[in-house]
Amino acid sequence: MSIHHRRDFLRAAVAGVTMLPTVRALAAQPSWQSDPFSLGVASGYPRADGAVIWTRLAPRPEAADGGVEDAVIAVQWEVASDAHFKHVQAYGTAYAETAWAHSVHVEVGGLAPWRWYYYRFHCGDASSVTGRLRTAPRAADSVDALRFAAVSCQHFESGYYAAYRHMLADDLDVVLHLGDYIYESSYKVGTVRHHARGEPFTLADYRMRYAQYRGDDDLKAAHAAASWLMVWDDHEVENDYVGVYSENNDDPVWFAKRRANAYRAWYEHMPVPDAMRPVGAGMRIHTSVPYGALVDFTLLDGRQYRSPQPCPPPGHGGSTTIRDCAARLAEEATFLGAQQEQWFAHRFGASHARWNIVAQQMLLAQGDSQRGAGQAFYSDAWDGYPAARRRLLEATVASAARNPVFLGGDIHSFWVTDVKADYARAEAPTVATEFVTTAVSSMPIPQSLAAALRDENPHIRYGLSGPRGYLRMRCTQHSLLADLRGLDDVQRADSGCKTVASFMVEDGRVGAQKA
């Protein structure tokens, strides 16, 4: 089915109109031997009048085809203002196609702003669990508070997803995932469970990897409880890749095909809008999601358009610790790509929100890890691209956007920093505040590295390696409160969780203060 045709009948489905595909006959409504909604439900990208709702038919998620016949299958959906579906507000039929792993992305419209809704799917004699979503406020609406969480790096083998279980008690409006939703690689030590298959390369490989992760009960519950916003990082494809360049110096033409497989599987398993559907080997995922006059979320893609990392070891791509690397200072090096940089500058310049929150993958502030004289930087982070970081922050300052706050992940530890456009001058002003969340489950960085980063970088307000968990935040008209939530033991599915530190940013005052 062509993209244009699918969009036509999807729009009709949103309006409650049944419009049948013309490219092949619909399969009869099936009688399922096992739950076709085994991967749960999810919602994402709320608007004032609706959101995306998602599911995938997969009665045998461990199989390459999910256990579904090669056919177009009708899936009914409904959205109600109550959990018992006595007051249905929208309904329709979507079509699950083999080409897209029988995933369903419905862009629901016609709902009221800043309201909780419930949704579910039906197919044949099966019904899904119920999901919950909250629509966004209208552009000019002033709301009292927004509750959200930021998560990153959930290696399936390294620990359980107890962080998501604790998030359920936080009654969140939205969840931001900052990348490394899956891992393509396996660790040989410290594992509590195992990937079902080896490293993914083909589309079928990536689909099965996502299905295994999406089958986790705590992750499914977190998706069903609130809408999500998503960016990816490297492990959704391969460790440390950038653009079409792999860490193993694979042929870029071959690697572009692998990346296309990974991107397609990501789309098939995420509650993202139709505008993010992959085209060729690429996908546009950078976007903005406004929450009334209170918060603008800006989501950035720091992988797809990036220049190769500077000064790699001979014969290798990817990351390394670099010293005295002249290529690191190249003005033409880019982290976001020229078009995304321009888009960011325009988007930030147009914002009228009280809080402008940028969700991206990595530690933004400088992180010199060499004690004493000299400097050492991790080449895969923004430190490998200081000119690109400077341009991003100059655009932030020029925009005059209110209360800029950057969120990051990747480093498997908690960080709170003062962000500067120029780290070469000690007196350079702080231009934004940064919070970096630890991993949901992935192994932490060494304590020695965390200590060196804290000691060598005076703009770092806080850094902690060890606990896995998540970042919980609450925005109001007057302040932003960030709670750093750490698990007691990620290798226990029933682990407890506590707040290891809290920081507050006051409206109109750059920089986080201990709360």
N, C-alpha and C positions, 0 to 999 in steps of 0.2 A: 504494500500500500504506500502511495506517495505521501511525503510529509504534508503537502498541501491538502490532499484529500483527508488525511487523518485529522488535521487541524479543523477542517470543516465539520466533520461529524463529531469531534470532541466538543466544539462550541455548541453544536446542537444538543449534545448530551447534557452539557451544563444547563441548558435551558429546559431540560426535561423532555426533549424530543428524541425519539428513536430514529436513527438514520443508519441504514445498513451499509457495510462496506460492499463495494462492487467487484473487488478483484477476485474474491473466492466466496464460496458459500459458507455461511456460519455453521459451526458444529452444533449438533443438538445439545440442549441443556443437559449436562452430564449428571450422572449419579456417582458420587465420589466414594471410593473405598477408604480413603484417608483424607485428612483435612487439607483442602487446597490452599488454605490461608495460613500455612504453617510458618510463614515468615512474618506474620503479623500485619499491622497497618501502620501508617505514618502520615503526618501532615507537615507542610512546610510553607515558607514564603508567604506569610499572611498579608492580606491587603485589608483595606477598610470594609470591603464588600465580600471577602471570601479568602480562600487559601487553596493550595494544592493538597489533594488527598491521594494516597498511594497504597497499592498492594501489589502482590505478585502471586499468580497461581503456581503453586509448587507442592503438590501432594507428596512428592519424593524429592526433597531439596538436595539430597546427596547425589542425584543424577544430573547429568549434563543438561538434559532438557527439562528438569524439574518434575519429570513424570507426567508431562502433559502432552497429548497428541498434537501433531502438526496441523493446527486449525486455528481459525479465528473464533474466539469464545466470548459470548456476551456476558458482561459482569454488571449487575445492577448496583447502584450506590444510592445512599440517602443520607441527608444531614438534617438533624433535628435540634430544637432548642432545649430538649430534655433527654436524659439518659435512657428513658423508656420509649422514646420515639413516638410519643403521643402527638407531638406537634412538629411534624416534618416540614422543614422550610425549603428544601431543595432535593431533587432526586433526578435520576436519569440512568442511562445505559452507556457504558464504555465498552471497548472491545480490546481484549487481550490477544496479541498477535505473537506467533512463533518468532518472528524476526526480532522482537524486543523482549524475548524470554517470558512472554505472557505477563509482563508488568503493565500496570494501569496507573496513569497519571491524569487525574481529573482536576481541572481548574474550576473550582466551584465559585459562583458569583451570586449576587442578589441577597447577600446576608447583611445584617446590621453591624455597624462598627462597634469595636471594643466590647464584644459579647462572646461568652462561651457557647460552643456548639459541640454536638456529638455526631459521629459519623460511623458508618459501617458499610460492608459490601455483602452481596449475595451472588451465588453462582450455582445453578442447578439446585441440589438439595442441601447446599452448605451455606453457612453464614459466617462472617468474620467476627472477631472480637470487636468491641466498640472502642473507637478512638475519641480523643477530645482535642479541640483546638480553640484558640481565642483569636478572633479577628483583630486587626490593628485599628487604632483610632483614625479618624479623618485628619487630613493634613493640618488644619488649624486648631484641632482639638487639644486642649490642655488636660492631661491626665495626672493624677497624683503620684503614681509610682509604676515602675516596670520592673518585674523580677525575671532574671535570666541567669543562665549558667554557661560557662565556657569549658569545653572538654577537648582532649587531644590524645592521640597515641594510645591505641587500645590493642596492643599485641595479644592475640587470643591465647597463645601458649604461656605467656608470662604471668598471668594472674586472672582472677575472676573480676566480673564487672559489678562489684559491690557498690562502686561509686554511683552507678545508675539507680540502684535500689534506694540509696539514701537521697538521691535527688527527688524521688517521688514525694517525699515528705516536705519538700521545699515549695510546693505549689507554684511551679514556675510558669511564666507566660510564654517563654520561648527558650530554646537551647541553641547555642552556637557550637558547631563542631569545626575545629580548626585544622583538621587533617590527620592522616594516618588512621583512617577508619578501618582499613585492613592492613595486614603486612604480607608482603610477598615472600618474605624469608622466614626461616625458622631459627630459633636459638637452641643451642645444645645443652645449656645449663639452666637451672632454676625454673624449669617448666612445670606447670600443673595440669596441662592438657595439651593436646597435639592437633596440628593441622591434619586434615584427613588425606591431603595429597601434597605432592611436592610443589616446587615453585611454579606459579602460573605464567603462561606465555600466550596461550590461545584464548579466544573469547570464552569457550567452554570452561577453561581453567579458571578464569577470573569469575565467571558466574558461580561456579561451585565454591570458590573461596568466599565470595560475598554471602552466599546462602548459608555457609557454616557460621559466619559471624552473625548474620541476621537471625539465626535460630536461637541465639542466647536469650533466655527468658528475661533477664534483667534489662538487656538492651531493647528487646521488644516492648517491655512495659514502659520504658522511658520514651520511646517513639510514640506510643499510644497516648501518653499523658500530656504532651505539649507539642507545639509546632517546632520544627528545626530549621536553622539556616546553616549552609554547608560551604566549606572550601576544602580543597584537597591539598595534600603535601606529596612527598616523594613515594612513600610505600604503597600508595594506591597503584603505582606502576612498578617502580624499582627504586631501591635505595639510591638517593643522591642524584637521580637523573635531573637534567634541566633541558628544556626544549626537546630536541630529538637526539640528545647526547646521553649515553648511558655511562655508568661508573666503570663498565668493562670495555669501553671504547668499541662497542658493537657498531656494525654498519648502520649509519643513520637511517637508511631506507628501511632496513629490517626492523630497527628499533621503533620507527614511526608506526609500523604496523602493530607492533606489540602495544605501544602506547594507545593506539586507536582501540584495540581490544579492551584495554583497561578502562579507558574513558567511557566506552559504551556500556560496560558492565556497571560502572559507577552510576551512570544515568539510570540504568534499569533498576537499580536498588535504592535510589534516593528520592525523597519527596520534593523534587525540583520541577520548575515549570517547563512547559513545552519549548520555550525560547532557549533552553539549555540543551535541547536535543543535539547530539553530536552531528556535525557536518564534516564528512571526510574524516581526516585524522585529528580534527580539532573540536573544541567545545568552548564557548564563552560562558564562564561561571562568575566573572566579576560583575557585581551589581550593587544596588543599594536598596535597602528596605526601610522605609520610614515608619515610625510609630508616633504619629501626631506631631505636636510641637515639642514633645519631650526628647525623643531620641531618633537619630538617624544612624542606622547600621550601614557601613560600607564594607563590602566583602571583596578581598583582593586575591588574585591568582599569582602566586610567586613562583610557579614552576614552568608553566607552558611556554612563556615568552622570554625566559631568562637566558642571559649569556652564560657560556661555560664557566665553571669555577676557575679562578686564577691559580697559576703555578701548581698544577697537579703533579703527583709523583710520576716519574717516567713510566710510560706504558699504561697509565691508568687515568680514568676520569673521576669525577666525584670529589669528595671532601678530603681535606687534610688540614693540619695546623701549619700556617704559613708565617714566615718571618722574612723581612727584607724582600718582599715580593712587589716589584714595580708594577706588574700588571694589575695588581689589586687597585691601584689608583687611577686606572684608565677611565677617562671621562665618558667614553662611549659605552662602557659596560652597563648593562641594564638588568634590573631585577624583575620589573613588571612589563617591559616592552614599551616602546614609544607611545603606542595608541592607548594603552591602559594608563600610562602616566598622564597623558592629556585628559583622558576621561576623568581620572581622579581629581585633577586640578579643577576641572569644570564642575564636577559633582560637589566637591567641598565648597567651592565658591558660591554655589546656589543654595546651600543649606541654611535654614532658619531655625534649626532645632537647638534646644538648650544643651544637649549632649551629643557629640559626634564621635561615635565609636567605630573604630576601624578593626575589623576581624581579619587577621592574616596568620601566616603559618609560624613565624619564627621570632626569636628575640631580636628586637629592633635596635635597642641601645648597644653602644660599643661594649665589647666583652674581651678586653685584653687579659689573657690568661698567663702571661709570663711575669713572674715576680721580679721586682727590681728593674734594672736597666733593660731597655729594649721592649719590644712588643711581640705578641703572638696572637694570631686570630684564627678562628675557625672559618674556613673558606666557603662553606656552604651556606652560612648565615649572611645577614646583611653586612657583616664586617668584611665579607669578600667583595662588597660592592658599595664602598663608601660614597662614591659620586652619585649613585642611584638613590641612596638613603638621603643624601643632602638635597637632591631634587624633590624627593617626596616631602621632606620637612619644610623646604622653602615654599612648596605649594600649599602646605598646611598653614603656614604663617600668613602667606599672601591672601589666602581665602578669608581670613578673619573669622573662620568658623568657630563657634563657641565651644569651649570645653572639649578639646580633642583628646581622646583616650584610645590608645592602641592596645589590642589584645594579641597575644601570641602563644605558641605552643612549642612542640618539637624537641625541646631540650630536656624533657622528663624531670622537671624540677620547677619550683615556684620562684618567681622573680617579680620585684616591684622596682621600677626605675624612673629616673628623670630623663626624658628624651631631649637631646640637644641636636641642633643642626650642624654644629661644629664641635667635635670632641678634641680638636687640637688646642683649643683655648679654654683654659680652666674657668675663665670668667664668662664664657658663652652662656646665654640665657637658656633656661629650660622652656621648651616650646610645647611639650605635651607630656602626658602621664602614660606609663605602660604597666600592664599586668600580664604576666606570663603564667599560664596554668601548667601544673605538672601533668604527668601521664595518667590516664585512666588505669593502665595496667603495665605498660612497658617498663623495662629495667631503668633505674635511675642513673644519672651521670655519677662519676666517682666523687666522693666527698672532697678529695684533694683539689679537683678542678673547681668545684663550687666554692671552696675556701679561697682559691686564687682569684676567682672572678670577684668575689666580695671585697677582697683586700686591695685589688689593683684598680678598681673602678669606683671612684667616689660618688658617681651619679647613681650607683645602685643602692637603693634604700633597703632592700631585703632580698635574700636568696636562701633557699632551703632545698637540698636534695635528700631523697630518701622516701618520704611518703608519696604514695600514689593517691589520686583523688580528682578534685575538680575545683573550679573557681565559681563561687556563687556571688551574684551582684544584684544590687537594688538601686535603681535610679529614682530620685525624686526631683522636685523643682529646685531643691537647695543643695543636694549632695549626691554622691555616688558612694555606696558602701560595698567593699569587696571583702568577702570572707574566703580565706584559703582553706579548703576542706581536705583533710588528710585521712586516709584509711589507716586503721591499726595494723592490718596485715592483708595485703592484696592477694595472698595465696590462700585465704579463707573466704569462701563464698558468703559467709555470714559475718564478715568483718564489721567491726564498729567504725565510726567515722567521727572526727571532731574538727573543730575550727582551730587551726594551728596559729593563725594570725589574722588580724583584720585591719584594713586600711580605709581611709576616707578621703575623698576628693571633694572639696567645697566648690560650689558654683562660682565661677569667675576667678578661681585661684588654681594655678597650675601646680601639680605635684601632690603626691599622696602623703598623708599623715597617718601615723599609727592610731588606730581607733581603740 
